[in-house]
Amino acid sequence: MGHRRAGRWHRAILLGGHPGCPHLEHRPPPGLTFNGSNAFVSLGDPDALDFIGPITIEAWVKPLATDGLRNIVARDSSTNPPGAVFLRIWDGKYQIGSWNGLDHLVAAPVPPEDLDKWVHLAGVYDGIQWSLYRNGEKVASSMDSIGAVPANVRWAIGAQSDGADRYFKGSIRDVRIWLIARTPEELRAGMGQPLSGQEDGLAGYWPMNEGQSTTLRDLAGRNTGSLRNGLW
């Protein structure tokens, strides 16, 4: 499936309808399915993803479980120095934030209707506050002086950095990590559209639409993802 069609699907999901393409109306957009027990994608620890301060993390998710601690996209976590950055679900709430021995985060309840439905999530730190967006609308924010922090661990999709815990159950696609704070207008305009990979401030972009293979392309650079136990 091409990027353009996938983008039309995102818009259709938000509107509660279909994009009008007969080949797409009866199937969801592609993505990776995570079993909640041992599936994850390792993104490594490349220089492009090693930054502090302002950050934006985006992903389309289709959660099947909201109990416990379930990472969506995270650099989680190191003890020397203490550090983590995450977009995740924890005990029925979406969370975006960081940890440096203390929590710096914002959270909002996962609506019951989000289970088994595609939802766009975005977390932003703009130098002043953490903000959480669901389908382009801000659902929570919290003032904080701490944004993304250093962490001596890898980034991962769907689990803790080493793949040992905090497994996401459901599907994920279109993961984007920015080293800038995206505005609400930029989030809404871009959430249903493919990127070129050359956008200013884009540190990593994994469409996750290969449909097969254990290698996930990073269209923003060379941060290739390695799939472990997930299903297309």
BATI-970956 format. One record per residue (C-alpha): x, y, z. Coordinates in steps of 0.1 Angstrom, whole numbers, plus 2048, in hexadecimal, padded with zeros to 3 digits. Each point is the difference from the previous one (the first is absolute). Example, Ala and Ser with C-alpha at 12.3 -4.5 7.8 and 13.67 -1.06 7.14 Angstrom:
residues 2
87B7D384E
80E8227F9
//
This chain:
residues 232
800800800
80E8227F7
80581D817
7E48157F0
7E67E6806
80B7FB824
7FD825806
7DC8007F2
7F97E4819
80B81581D
7E981C7F6
7E37E87FC
8067F1822
7FE823810
7E08087EE
7F07DF808
7FC7F77DB
8137F17E3
8178117E7
7EB7F37E3
8197E77F2
7F07DE7FA
8207EE806
804810823
7DE80380E
8007DD80F
8237FE80F
814816818
8218117F7
81F7EB803
8147FF81F
8117E9818
7EE7EA819
8107FD822
7F57E2815
805810822
8197E580C
8218017EC
7FB8157E0
8138217FB
8158147E8
82380B80A
80A8227F2
8237FF80E
81181F80F
80B8157E2
80D823803
7E280E7EF
7E97F581C
81880B81C
7F382380A
7F181281D
7E681B806
7E48057E6
7F27E17F0
7E17F37EE
7F77DB7FE
7E37F57E9
7F17DE7F9
7E07F07F3
7F57E6819
7E57E6802
8017F4825
7F27DF80B
80A804824
80481D818
80A7EF820
82280280F
81D8127F0
8017FE7DA
8198147EB
7F780E7DE
8208127F8
81B80381B
82480380B
7FA7EE820
813800817
82480480D
80B804824
8228117FA
7F681A7FA
7DC7FA808
7ED8077E0
7E27F77EB
7EA8117E5
7DF7F07F7
7DE8007EF
7ED7E4811
7E27F2811
8007FB826
7E37F2813
7E580D7E8
8108217F8
81480E7E3
82081080B
81C8157F1
81E80B813
8227F980E
8117F381F
82180B810
7FB7F1822
7DF814802
7E27FE7E9
7FA81D7E7
7E17F67ED
7DC8067F8
7E47E67FD
7DC7FC7F5
7E87E3803
7FD7E87E2
7DC8047F4
7EE7DE7FF
7F98057DB
8258017F8
8037DA805
8057EE7DF
7FD8217ED
81C8147EF
80981F814
81A81B7F9
81580981E
81981C803
81580C81E
8128217FF
818812817
8058247F4
81880D81B
7E480A817
7E87E4803
7F87DC7F6
7E07FC7EB
7ED7E17F5
7EB7FF7E1
7E67E67F5
7F48027DC
80E8237FD
7EF80E81F
812809820
7F47EA81C
81980A81C
81D816807
81780781E
81A81B806
8237F3804
82480B7FD
80C7DE7F5
7FB7F17DD
8127E47F0
81E7F4815
81F7EC7FA
7FD7DA803
81B7E67FA
7E87E77EF
7F17FA7DE
7DF80D7F2
7E67E67FA
7DC7FC7F2
7E87EB814
8157F781E
81C80A818
8218087EF
80E7DD804
7E07EF7F8
7FD7F1823
7DF80F80C
7E581B7FB
7F27F07E1
7E58117EB
7E37EB7F5
7EF80A7E0
80D8117E0
81781D7F9
80A8137E1
80E8227F4
81880681C
8108237FF
81A80F817
8088257FD
81A814812
7E981E7FF
7DF80880F
7E57FD7E5
7E3818803
7DC7F5803
7FA80C7DC
81D7EC7F3
7F57E1812
7DD8027F2
80C8087DD
81A7E47FF
7F17E3814
7EE7F17E2
81B8087E6
8207EE7F7
821812804
81D8037E8
8187FA81C
8128217F9
7EA816817
812818817
8057F2823
7F67DC7F6
8187E9812
7EF7DE7F8
7E37F47EA
7F57DC7FE
7E07FC7EB
7FF7DB809
7EF7F77E0
8187E77F2
7E67E4804
81C7E7805
8257FE80A
810805822
8118217F6
7EC820803
80C81D7EB
80782280F
7F78197E5
81081D813
8227F0803
8137E0807
7EF7F5820
7F47DF7F3
7E87ED817
8047DB808
7E07ED806
7FE7E481A
7E17E9801
7E78197F1
7E77F87E5
7F68127E1
//
